[in-house]
Amino acid sequence: MKQFFFFAGLILLATSCISNKRITYLQNLSDSTAIGLDEFIPFADVNYTYILQPFDIVQIDFASADPELVEGFTFLNSPQSMIGRIGVGGGGGGGSDPLYMTGYSIDKDGFVEVPRLGKIKIGGLSEEGAKLAVQQEINKFFKEEVYVRLRIAGIRYTTLGEFNSVGVQIIYKNRATLFDALANSGETSILGKKNKMFLIRQYDGGTKIHQINLHDRALLGSPWFFIQPNDILYLEPMKIRQIGTADNLTGSLALFAGLLASTLLIINLVTRNL
């Protein structure tokens, strides 16, 4: 009986622990690509300029020395009209996204409709290109200088799987890394397969799935180090999830061991009396 409890304890200890190597970020996984502390890591040679897509959310501001010039380009009774600005929005944001309710959508053909200016094609353009397109349209109305500012209204991305917060997330920055995205979504759970995170990214005309190893320090120089609007991050659970979570696995195994010990004790007592 003592041997049984000894081995049961070993099994309980072994199955309730997760190696630090499976939960630690940015390890040196290969001597050939080892990156030391204080070592300079250049960004990957990738064009990070984001191209606006249908249903993206952008924000357009008009400014002039004469505020009356831009009043006609806002909707009446809209929050933006009270401060002389136009918010253009669309896409997948929901209840917590104010621009979804107060703005406009870039439609499926890449057009956005602005009062008096009509439909302007900005899908397929960069932020700077879209700004110039709107600037050209408003310049047709005024000889006076009217300044246009256009920018993406935050980076919207989706987290699925073993994240502490799943769903559509928003980072109000022009550029964000994978670790910004992880922190913004409440980090990954301890059961997430950090060596197999899938990044689903939209491209012109289609979608690609990229696999990312969060353990690998070489990720800092990877083409996928920066996220883009509409990215989807999916993290698979470890196999240990099939038995239970890290919180209840120990309790489940302890209960099983207790029941097994009680059964063996009863069998031992019964066989002695025979």
Secondary structure, DSSP 4 states (H G I P E B T S, - for coil): -HHHHHHHHHHHHHHT---GGGT-SSB---GGG---TT---PPPS---PPPP-TT--EEEEEE-SSTHHHHTTS-TT-GGGGTT-EEE--TT--TT-HHHHHS----TTSEEEETTTEEEE-TTS-HHHHHHHHHHHHHTT-SS--EEEEEE-SEEEEEEESBSS-EEEEE-SS--BHHHHHHHTT-B-TTEEEEEEEEEEEETTEEEEEEE-TTBGGGGGSTTSB--TT-EEEEEEPGGGGT--TTTHHHHHHHHHHHHHHHHHHHHHHHHH-
